[in-house]
């Protein structure tokens, strides 16, 4: 029989966490802070005796907490929202990260800490807490404000940059230094991994989840999602990255699925449980004696985090074209550290390159800044009003003129049609190059690790590597063909635009022909050399390579049209995924009174492409055409009972429709809706 120690420890963790978080909820304090306090209460450093005996098991469960926490952050990642607010959010995110890393490093050196401790401190201070900010803005009812959307954009960019930072810190920790070439190589490999994962994932995963979702089984959907989550996290670890990266990326891919709402609803309990264990495990590392001995650094770091992030984020938001009120509210909302800081701190501990005191200090600073976050957000408007009253009028005028000027630059920036084509083709060719690199790097990775189940004749190193190289070429062939076709189009466009009859005279046609052929063949030669370089460890002897080149040329001629079709289908599948935004919220039943006895009710969600989107109820003539009537609208968490005929229906609205089964069927057909949720079916 197994020892009850694990069950006892888990019971203690959850019971104490539950009691403390209830208290913090009553005190209107962040629940995350309650988890950390619960961990400090039951930790080994709390007298008179520790309540948890098997800490290793708790920390193993905390690893699952990291996976589910990063997976949930990935689910909140939105490529469309990033495109909308990215140009405005990027300057603020970059400025904040660069300056805060520098400030943290210099502060650590002032305290006399080692270079590695100081570097990890700077990295921990650079990233704000997505979880804490989302909860704080939601509790304050500010999640739909303009400044909140900008904060979410900054957080998305920060999450991406934090992943890059984790990879760079791992490289620095293992080698002790990081050269410019090392930085470029690390970022390049990470870019290839992320691009390949996103492109292939967006093509395959939403369709897989859509297929599973048709069975209407929550169990099947949940098991499939967990398999994808853990499997992709394992893949990231095998490739030398962290489980946090794998969980975040697969969450971002799944966020583009139409089943996103159900997945959020199904995984939310798992996320809450294991993230609670994660934060409790963090609290268990707190040593009160150590915190007392480092009280001055904790206070100084807290002040640097709040003041530094308010100034850097506000300034970055302002130079991107936001007004002073929005910019300051953004800065006040991002003045804390959280879950990514803990992940960075745990990375330093796991790699044995940071001191033991750094993790508890990060936890204490996070707790203090978390406490301040709601008050900072609430006080932002008052601070802006005070600034407007006391600042010199000429200064306010200059600030307003700058904001208008940046806004006009953005509205006037309209590229010509040829420039748009060149940009589009360049992006597509860049993606193709990254995917080609991924194919050959993957083949090289397998070449260093022969598969044990291969037949004996294929197990010979030279035959195995040759077969791998040939398979990699065949797999990458559609990408080579597509890139060559894009280069042909680019060559024709450049020749047409840059070689004019006025300048070339009678030689116009000849020069255009030379340019239009030189560009694609030069690009193809460079791409071939690039592929040979990446697969240099797999290349067979020269004579065999010549034969293989002939084989590849023959395969290219035979499979040219098939390659075009394969690439086109993949491109269409990717565009379909990105052009149809999934539902953002889990479908929830709407409560209605029990007085209705002779009718059926259904809640229908207005989609982006529904014929009802952005139309008045009067214009739909729903009752005249179908007999059904709209009796309620839920929008942004608020209800509109018995809406009038001049009420406009917006995408994302959930409308409550009353009528007979036949009338409701006609109404669904008229509205072209697919997300219907039966609320109450009352038979006569």
LOLUMZA-72621 format. One line per 5 residues: their letters; for each residue x, y negated, z negated of C-alpha. Coordinates in steps of 0.2 Angstrom, whole numbers, always signed. Example, Ala and Ser with C-alpha at 12.3 -4.5 7.8 and 13.67 -1.06 7.14 Angstrom:
LOLUMZA-72621
AS) +62,+22,-39 | +68,+5,-36
END
This chain:
LOLUMZA-72621
XXXXX) +0,+0,+0 | +6,-17,+4 | +11,-29,-9 | -2,-42,-14 | +11,-56,-14
XXXXX) +8,-62,+3 | -11,-63,+0 | -8,-71,-17 | +3,-84,-9 | -9,-88,+5
XXXXX) -23,-89,-7 | -13,-102,-18 | -8,-112,-3 | -26,-114,+4 | -35,-116,-13
XXXXX) -23,-130,-19 | -23,-138,-2 | -42,-138,-2 | -44,-145,-19 | -31,-159,-16
XXXXX) -38,-164,+1 | -55,-165,-6 | -48,-177,-19 | -39,-187,-5 | -55,-187,+6
XXXXX) -65,-195,-9 | -51,-208,-11 | -52,-211,+8 | -34,-207,+11 | -27,-197,+26
XXXXX) -29,-178,+24 | -12,-175,+30 | -5,-183,+15 | -15,-172,+4 | -8,-157,+12
XXXXX) +10,-163,+9 | +5,-167,-9 | -2,-150,-11 | +15,-142,-5 | +24,-153,-18
XXXXX) +13,-146,-31 | +15,-128,-27 | +33,-129,-22 | +49,-122,-30 | +54,-138,-37
XXXXX) +39,-142,-47 | +39,-137,-65 | +35,-126,-75 | +36,-112,-62 | +34,-110,-43
XXXXX) +17,-104,-38 | +23,-97,-21 | +34,-82,-22 | +37,-77,-3 | +42,-94,+4
XXXXX) +49,-86,+20 | +32,-79,+25 | +24,-96,+22 | +37,-104,+33 | +34,-91,+47
XXXXX) +15,-96,+46 | +21,-114,+47 | +29,-110,+64 | +12,-105,+70 | +6,-122,+63
XXXXX) +19,-131,+74 | +12,-121,+89 | -6,-125,+86 | -2,-143,+82 | +8,-146,+98
XXXXX) -5,-136,+108 | -19,-148,+102 | -8,-163,+106 | -6,-156,+123 | -25,-154,+125
XXXXX) -27,-173,+121 | -14,-176,+135 | -23,-184,+150 | -14,-187,+167 | -27,-199,+173
XXXXX) -27,-209,+157 | -8,-210,+158 | -9,-216,+176 | -21,-230,+171 | -11,-236,+155
XXXXX) +6,-230,+160 | +13,-245,+168 | +8,-256,+153 | +12,-243,+140 | +29,-238,+147
XXXXX) +39,-254,+142 | +33,-253,+124 | +37,-235,+122 | +54,-236,+129 | +58,-252,+120
XXXXX) +52,-244,+103 | +61,-228,+105 | +78,-236,+110 | +78,-249,+97 | +72,-237,+83
XXXXX) +85,-224,+87 | +98,-237,+86 | +91,-245,+70 | +90,-228,+62 | +108,-223,+67
XXXXX) +115,-239,+60 | +105,-238,+44 | +111,-221,+41 | +129,-226,+44 | +126,-241,+31
XXXXX) +121,-227,+18 | +137,-218,+22 | +129,-203,+30 | +137,-193,+44 | +135,-197,+62
XXXXX) +124,-182,+65 | +113,-186,+50 | +112,-204,+56 | +107,-199,+74 | +93,-187,+68
XXXXX) +87,-201,+57 | +86,-212,+72 | +76,-199,+82 | +64,-196,+67 | +60,-215,+66
XXXXX) +57,-217,+84 | +41,-207,+86 | +24,-212,+79 | +11,-199,+73 | -2,-195,+86
XXXXX) -12,-185,+73 | -12,-199,+60 | -16,-213,+72 | -30,-204,+80 | -38,-200,+63
XXXXX) -36,-217,+57 | -43,-226,+72 | -58,-213,+72 | -62,-216,+54 | -61,-235,+57
XXXXX) -72,-234,+73 | -59,-242,+84 | -55,-228,+96 | -64,-236,+111 | -56,-253,+109
XXXXX) -44,-259,+122 | -29,-259,+111 | -33,-241,+105 | -32,-235,+124 | -15,-243,+125
XXXXX) -10,-235,+109 | -15,-218,+116 | -5,-221,+132 | +10,-226,+122 | +8,-210,+112
XXXXX) +7,-199,+127 | +23,-207,+134 | +31,-205,+117 | +26,-186,+117 | +35,-184,+134
XXXXX) +51,-193,+128 | +51,-184,+112 | +52,-167,+121 | +67,-174,+131 | +74,-180,+114
XXXXX) +72,-163,+107 | +82,-155,+121 | +96,-169,+120 | +97,-167,+101 | +99,-148,+103
XXXXX) +113,-151,+116 | +122,-163,+104 | +120,-151,+89 | +127,-136,+98 | +142,-145,+107
XXXXX) +145,-160,+95 | +145,-172,+109 | +135,-177,+125 | +143,-184,+140 | +134,-193,+154
XXXXX) +135,-178,+165 | +128,-167,+151 | +113,-179,+148 | +109,-179,+167 | +110,-160,+168
XXXXX) +99,-158,+152 | +86,-170,+159 | +87,-162,+176 | +84,-145,+170 | +70,-151,+159
XXXXX) +62,-160,+173 | +63,-145,+184 | +55,-134,+170 | +41,-147,+167 | +37,-150,+185
XXXXX) +37,-131,+189 | +26,-127,+174 | +14,-141,+178 | +12,-138,+196 | +10,-119,+195
XXXXX) +0,-121,+179 | -12,-133,+186 | -15,-122,+201 | -17,-105,+192 | -23,-109,+174
XXXXX) -39,-119,+176 | -45,-106,+189 | -41,-92,+177 | -50,-100,+163 | -65,-104,+174
XXXXX) -66,-86,+179 | -65,-80,+161 | -78,-94,+156 | -91,-87,+168 | -93,-72,+156
XXXXX) -100,-84,+142 | -90,-75,+129 | -81,-86,+117 | -71,-71,+111 | -64,-68,+129
XXXXX) -60,-86,+131 | -51,-88,+114 | -40,-72,+117 | -35,-78,+134 | -31,-95,+128
XXXXX) -21,-88,+114 | -12,-77,+125 | -7,-91,+137 | -2,-102,+122 | +10,-89,+114
XXXXX) +16,-82,+130 | +21,-99,+137 | +29,-104,+120 | +39,-88,+121 | +44,-92,+139
XXXXX) +50,-109,+133 | +61,-101,+119 | +68,-88,+132 | +74,-103,+143 | +82,-112,+129
XXXXX) +68,-124,+124 | +58,-125,+108 | +41,-117,+105 | +35,-135,+102 | +38,-139,+121
XXXXX) +30,-123,+127 | +14,-126,+116 | +13,-144,+122 | +15,-140,+140 | +2,-126,+141
XXXXX) -10,-137,+131 | -8,-151,+144 | -11,-139,+158 | -27,-132,+149 | -33,-149,+146
XXXXX) -37,-150,+165 | -48,-135,+164 | -67,-137,+164 | -68,-126,+149 | -58,-139,+139
XXXXX) -73,-143,+128 | -76,-125,+123 | -57,-122,+120 | -56,-137,+109 | -71,-131,+99
XXXXX) -64,-113,+98 | -46,-117,+93 | -50,-131,+81 | -52,-120,+66 | -35,-111,+70
XXXXX) -27,-128,+72 | -34,-134,+56 | -29,-119,+46 | -11,-117,+52 | -7,-135,+53
XXXXX) -13,-136,+35 | +0,-122,+31 | +13,-132,+41 | +11,-148,+31 | +10,-139,+15
XXXXX) +26,-130,+19 | +34,-147,+22 | +28,-153,+5 | +36,-138,-3 | +53,-144,+3
XXXXX) +51,-160,-8 | +62,-161,-23 | +56,-175,-34 | +74,-176,-42 | +81,-178,-24
XXXXX) +68,-191,-20 | +72,-201,-36 | +91,-201,-32 | +87,-207,-14 | +74,-219,-19
XXXXX) +83,-234,-12 | +86,-226,+6 | +68,-221,+6 | +62,-239,+2 | +74,-246,+15
XXXXX) +69,-234,+29 | +51,-237,+26 | +53,-255,+28 | +63,-253,+44 | +50,-241,+51
XXXXX) +35,-253,+48 | +44,-270,+52 | +54,-262,+67 | +39,-254,+75 | +27,-268,+73
XXXXX) +40,-280,+81 | +46,-268,+95 | +29,-262,+100 | +21,-279,+99 | +34,-286,+110
XXXXX) +34,-272,+122 | +15,-273,+124 | +16,-291,+127 | +30,-291,+140 | +19,-278,+149
XXXXX) +6,-291,+151 | -6,-289,+136 | -12,-304,+126 | -5,-308,+108 | -20,-301,+99
XXXXX) -20,-284,+109 | -1,-283,+107 | +0,-286,+89 | -14,-274,+85 | -4,-261,+95
XXXXX) +11,-264,+85 | +2,-263,+68 | -6,-246,+74 | +10,-238,+78 | +20,-242,+62
XXXXX) +22,-224,+55 | +31,-208,+58 | +23,-190,+57 | +23,-173,+64 | +36,-175,+78
XXXXX) +48,-182,+65 | +46,-166,+55 | +49,-156,+70 | +65,-165,+74 | +70,-164,+55
XXXXX) +67,-145,+55 | +77,-144,+71 | +92,-151,+62 | +90,-139,+48 | +88,-124,+59
XXXXX) +104,-129,+69 | +113,-132,+52 | +119,-149,+58 | +110,-160,+46 | +110,-162,+27
XXXXX) +97,-155,+15 | +91,-172,+9 | +86,-178,+26 | +70,-168,+28 | +63,-173,+11
XXXXX) +67,-191,+15 | +58,-190,+31 | +43,-183,+22 | +43,-197,+9 | +44,-210,+23
XXXXX) +30,-202,+32 | +19,-202,+17 | +22,-220,+13 | +20,-226,+31 | +4,-215,+33
XXXXX) -3,-224,+17 | +0,-241,+25 | -7,-237,+42 | -26,-240,+39 | -22,-256,+30
XXXXX) -10,-262,+44 | -24,-259,+57 | -37,-268,+47 | -26,-283,+44 | -21,-285,+62
XXXXX) -35,-297,+67 | -32,-308,+52 | -14,-309,+56 | -17,-314,+74 | -30,-327,+68
XXXXX) -17,-334,+56 | -4,-334,+70 | -16,-343,+81 | -19,-356,+68 | -1,-359,+63
XXXXX) +9,-357,+79 | +13,-373,+89 | +1,-376,+103 | +14,-377,+117 | +20,-359,+111
XXXXX) +2,-352,+112 | +0,-360,+129 | +16,-353,+136 | +11,-335,+129 | -6,-337,+138
XXXXX) +2,-342,+154 | +14,-328,+154 | +0,-315,+151 | -10,-322,+166 | +5,-322,+177
XXXXX) +9,-304,+173 | -9,-299,+176 | -9,-308,+193 | +7,-299,+198 | -2,-283,+195
XXXXX) -17,-287,+205 | -7,-294,+220 | +4,-279,+221 | -3,-270,+236 | +9,-260,+246
XXXXX) +7,-259,+265 | +0,-243,+273 | +17,-237,+279 | +25,-240,+262 | +11,-230,+254
XXXXX) +14,-215,+266 | +33,-216,+263 | +29,-216,+244 | +17,-201,+245 | +29,-191,+256
XXXXX) +44,-195,+244 | +34,-189,+229 | +29,-173,+238 | +46,-169,+244 | +53,-172,+227
XXXXX) +41,-160,+220 | +46,-147,+233 | +64,-149,+229 | +61,-147,+211 | +51,-131,+214
XXXXX) +65,-124,+226 | +77,-128,+212 | +66,-118,+200 | +65,-103,+212 | +84,-102,+214
XXXXX) +88,-106,+196 | +76,-92,+191 | +84,-80,+203 | +101,-84,+195 | +94,-82,+178
XXXXX) +88,-64,+183 | +104,-61,+191 | +113,-62,+174 | +101,-50,+166 | +98,-35,+177
XXXXX) +81,-27,+174 | +83,-9,+166 | +69,-1,+175 | +76,-4,+193 | +81,+11,+204
XXXXX) +99,+16,+203 | +104,+10,+220 | +96,-7,+217 | +105,-7,+200 | +122,-10,+208
XXXXX) +127,-28,+205 | +131,-33,+223 | +115,-25,+230 | +104,-32,+216 | +111,-50,+218
XXXXX) +109,-49,+237 | +91,-43,+235 | +87,-57,+222 | +94,-70,+234 | +84,-64,+249
XXXXX) +68,-64,+238 | +71,-81,+232 | +73,-88,+250 | +57,-79,+255 | +47,-86,+240
XXXXX) +54,-104,+243 | +51,-103,+262 | +34,-112,+261 | +42,-126,+252 | +57,-127,+264
XXXXX) +44,-128,+279 | +33,-141,+270 | +48,-152,+266 | +54,-150,+284 | +37,-156,+291
XXXXX) +37,-171,+279 | +55,-175,+285 | +49,-174,+303 | +34,-186,+299 | +46,-198,+290
XXXXX) +58,-198,+304 | +44,-202,+317 | +38,-216,+305 | +55,-224,+303 | +59,-223,+321
XXXXX) +43,-231,+326 | +44,-245,+313 | +63,-249,+313 | +68,-247,+331 | +58,-260,+341
XXXXX) +58,-264,+359 | +64,-282,+356 | +79,-275,+347 | +83,-259,+357 | +77,-264,+374
XXXXX) +78,-250,+387 | +85,-238,+375 | +70,-239,+363 | +64,-221,+367 | +81,-213,+367
XXXXX) +85,-221,+350 | +68,-217,+342 | +71,-199,+348 | +88,-198,+340 | +82,-205,+323
XXXXX) +66,-195,+323 | +76,-179,+325 | +91,-184,+314 | +82,-187,+298 | +73,-170,+297
XXXXX) +88,-160,+302 | +100,-170,+290 | +87,-168,+276 | +86,-149,+280 | +105,-147,+280
XXXXX) +106,-156,+263 | +92,-145,+256 | +100,-129,+262 | +117,-134,+254 | +107,-138,+238
XXXXX) +99,-121,+238 | +116,-112,+242 | +124,-122,+227 | +111,-117,+215 | +112,-98,+220
XXXXX) +131,-98,+222 | +131,-84,+209 | +120,-73,+219 | +128,-75,+236 | +134,-59,+245
XXXXX) +151,-58,+254 | +152,-69,+270 | +149,-56,+283 | +133,-50,+274 | +128,-69,+271
XXXXX) +129,-71,+290 | +117,-57,+293 | +106,-63,+280 | +105,-80,+288 | +99,-72,+304
XXXXX) +86,-62,+295 | +80,-78,+286 | +79,-87,+303 | +69,-73,+310 | +57,-73,+295
XXXXX) +55,-92,+296 | +50,-90,+314 | +38,-76,+310 | +31,-84,+294 | +30,-102,+300
XXXXX) +11,-103,+301 | +8,-92,+286 | +20,-104,+276 | +10,-119,+281 | -6,-111,+276
XXXXX) +0,-105,+259 | +7,-122,+255 | -9,-131,+261 | -20,-120,+250 | -9,-123,+235
XXXXX) -9,-142,+239 | -28,-142,+240 | -30,-132,+224 | -19,-144,+215 | -29,-159,+221
XXXXX) -45,-151,+217 | -39,-148,+199 | -34,-166,+197 | -48,-174,+206 | -62,-166,+195
XXXXX) -60,-172,+177 | -65,-159,+165 | -77,-163,+150 | -68,-171,+136 | -79,-166,+122
XXXXX) -86,-149,+116 | -104,-147,+120 | -114,-149,+104 | -133,-147,+101 | -143,-162,+98
XXXXX) -155,-161,+84 | -173,-165,+88 | -189,-165,+78 | -200,-150,+76 | -216,-158,+81
XXXXX) -215,-154,+100 | -225,-138,+103 | -230,-138,+121 | -213,-143,+130 | -196,-138,+133
XXXXX) -181,-149,+129 | -163,-149,+137 | -148,-159,+134 | -139,-163,+151 | -122,-171,+153
XXXXX) -121,-185,+167 | -105,-180,+177 | -94,-192,+187 | -101,-186,+203 | -119,-184,+198
XXXXX) -132,-194,+208 | -138,-201,+192 | -121,-209,+187 | -122,-228,+186 | -141,-229,+191
XXXXX) -156,-236,+181 | -169,-224,+175 | -181,-233,+186 | -171,-230,+201 | -171,-212,+198
XXXXX) -190,-210,+198 | -187,-194,+188 | -204,-193,+181 | -213,-196,+198 | -202,-184,+207
XXXXX) -201,-170,+195 | -213,-173,+180 | -199,-173,+167 | -194,-188,+157 | -179,-195,+149
XXXXX) -182,-197,+130 | -165,-200,+123 | -147,-204,+127 | -132,-201,+117 | -117,-212,+122
XXXXX) -101,-214,+112 | -108,-206,+97 | -123,-218,+96 | -141,-213,+101 | -154,-222,+112
XXXXX) -171,-216,+108 | -185,-218,+121 | -174,-228,+133 | -182,-241,+144 | -184,-240,+163
XXXXX) -170,-253,+165 | -157,-242,+155 | -142,-238,+165 | -135,-220,+165 | -116,-219,+164
XXXXX) -104,-204,+167 | -102,-194,+151 | -119,-199,+144 | -129,-184,+136 | -147,-186,+140
XXXXX) -162,-178,+132 | -175,-172,+145 | -192,-166,+141 | -204,-156,+152 | -210,-139,+157
XXXXX) -197,-126,+162 | -202,-129,+181 | -201,-148,+178 | -184,-146,+170 | -178,-135,+184
XXXXX) -183,-148,+197 | -174,-162,+186 | -158,-152,+186 | -159,-150,+205 | -162,-168,+207
XXXXX) -148,-174,+195 | -136,-162,+203 | -130,-157,+185 | -121,-142,+180 | -117,-145,+162
XXXXX) -134,-141,+154 | -136,-136,+136 | -153,-129,+131 | -159,-137,+115 | -176,-131,+111
XXXX) -187,-119,+121 | -205,-119,+114 | -216,-107,+123 | -235,-110,+124
END
